[in-house]
């Protein structure tokens, strides 16, 4: 007998599908705004809400041993009124919060400066877990709680906490998803937990399994150059468009080859798009190999999936 799918279940399915789509669109390389984009991706789970993410090594007590990056994003609901003929119609629309919003910045800064999370990701079993804050021992009504203090810019009605392992020694991606408008419960937590493995794969694809040094992350200039390379532009064309010398652009391209472990332009593009698993680059500190060399072997796979780490 066919069972009736409840409206709540359908909403959960849609949220998971949208969040998965967003995660698959995350950069396949370590861009400076990677954590911001990851925060934006998981907002599909519950709206309106604010999400703050962090990549760090965290011990079993929740102490932040080594932090790599943080990110934040949020959406709010706005009432939009339009006039159609003589009739006025109103509707609600989700609007992205300005990345420079003071409240967003406060949450990000508080997390970036935190010496401990205020909750223990190891408190729940499994390599990934999401749950309402209460299940981690965090009372969102307790103004003295360190997590609630971090969210003091918002009057929380609900808070989800989540963590997924992305490497050895406690390296993980943590997520805090809070809302001042809606209570976030087990249903939303289950939806968030469902996309954590996919998010871990995308993070591993972009960042690797070992803690990334600052030199491995792309600078804003390198990210700009990479976007032009993905459009098939030559070094000279990029230099002319950006008003830079070809020598300067070439230096950025060399840096991209080193950071992405790509010895050919084809490898560089494939890596940036998330379509290839690259071997270590075949050059030291000199020039990247020329375009006349052997064609690299490219293993094509769906974007958003990465291979399992080798033992």
Buried (B, 14 or more C-beta within 10 A) or exposed (E): EEEEEEEEEEEBEEBBEBBBEBBBBBBBBBBBBBBBBBBBBBBBBBBBBBBBBBBBBBBEEBBBBEBBBBBBBBBBEEEEEEEEEEEEEEEEEEEEBEBEBEBBBBBBEBBBEBEBBBBBBBBBEEEBBBBBBEBBEBEBEEEEBBBBEBBEBBEBBBBBBBBBBBBEEBBBBBBBBBBBBBEBBEBBBBBBBBBBEBBBBBBBBBBBBEBBEEEBBBBEBBBBBBEBBEEEBEBEBBBEEBEBEBEBBBBBBBBBBBBBBBBBBBBBBBBBBBBBBBEEBBBEEEEBBEEEEEEBEBEEBEBBEBEEEEE
